[in-house]
Amino acid sequence: MTSEIEAAVAEAFREEWGQVVATLIGMTGDWDLAEECAQDAFALALQRWPRDGVPRRPGAWLTTAARNRATDRLRREAVGAAKLREVAAMHHDLEPSGDGVDDSGVPDDRLRLMFTCCHPALGLESQVALTLRTLAGLTTAEIARAFLVGEQTMSKRLVRAKQKIRHAEIPYRVPPAHLLPERTPAVLAVLYLLFNEGYSAAAGADLVRQSLSAEAIRLARVLARLMPDEPEAIGLLALMLLHDARRDARLDDSGDLVTLEDQDRGRWDFVEIAEGVALLDGALRRGRPGPYQVQAAIAACHATATDASDTDWTQVAALYGQLARLAPSPVVELNRAVAVGMADGPAAGLELVETLRASGTLTGYHLLPATRADLLRRLGRDAEAAAAYREALELVATDTERRYLHRRLAETTDRSSC
């Protein structure tokens, strides 16, 4: 098999997985069957495309292959002619209209499907996890990392969510427009985590998966246009743009990580920064601050500083304090510790990190020992810093971050031996 075909199948997976699975869920009402048949379709592509060539419309080819597989499975499992007629009728109803807009007012297929998955009968975490798995195609391991839980724990949560949908006979349809706001928090969370997985991958050879972050930005733009009076939707788009503006400077020519303080700010996208700041200002004027707006304000502090030394770390630390009140989490506290360490000195930041470490809430999260190592290094406690870097290396999952930690460890070890 040529590398070009493998790349084409991989790209099709990134672009089409969610649509294929969602179409099959709509046809069959069976989430597990939909995923299994979608997987079969991609496996078939790996067999057929080297021989027949990549189809002009890969998504249509994959959807047809998956639909055929589902129909065969239903027939073999003796569901009966009535069920097959029902599937055929549902498929007819699913044929896309010319404008791609239904009575929900949601003008994008993928976004409509996200709203559909985010049913309020499920817990918010289950809504987000299930949507990321089913529509975004993230693996269970990637989702588990995003939620800071074990892969087995997340796998069980996904199974329970699917079972609840099946047993409660939750309809697979888009709610009317007046019910969309109750699903908005989950959709925002999905887009946020999808962007984060693209901006800083949970595992693998590549730190950045641009296709995921680009899709998250595209959907966030649609959502912001759809809900212009929802400041958190606008704040989330601003946050994404302000982070994405720094994307090209995050890695050097060798693909190694460049920290924020060392980035070449001339490589930042100042058009994106200006748009992000303008969106944030508009959202904040509505007087309903939320977690995404606060995070966007933090990103703006970094993006608008002409030099790393010009960063208003006191303001950043204060914003993290506000974020901790709006959306308390140990990761927010860790980020606040970094900001405090920059504003008030590494000893102050280390004190907060040690409190987090003692709580055990971030056990297994590589950025906890990595942050602790950096603060110890800045305090000149190189032997302790080296030990913390080694601890982080045992936990890190991306090759890019692993190389960065190895460099820091080598620097610290060399300095402590002098």
Buried (B, 14 or more C-beta within 10 A) or exposed (E): EEEEBEEBBEEBBBBBBBBBBBBBBBBBBBBEBBBBBBBBBBEBBEEBBBEEEBBEEBBEBBBBBBBBBBBEBBEEEEBEEEBEEBBEEBBEEEEEEEEEEBEBBBBBBBBBBBBBBBBBEBBEBBBBBBBBBBBBBBBBBBBBBBBBBEBEEBBEBBEBBBEBBEEEEBEBEBBEEEEBEEBBBBBBBBBBBBBBBBBBBBBEEEBBBEEBBBBBBBBBBBBBEBBEEBBBBBBBBBBBBBBBBBBEBBBEEEEBBBEEEEBEBEEBBEEBBBBBBEBBEBBBEBEEBBBBBBBBBBBBBBBBBEEBEEBBBBBBBBBBBBBBEBBEBBBBBBBBBBBBBBBBEBEBBBBBBEEBBEEEBBEEBBBBBBBBBBBBBBBEBBEBBBBBBBBBBEBBBBBBBBBBBBEBBEBBBEEBEE
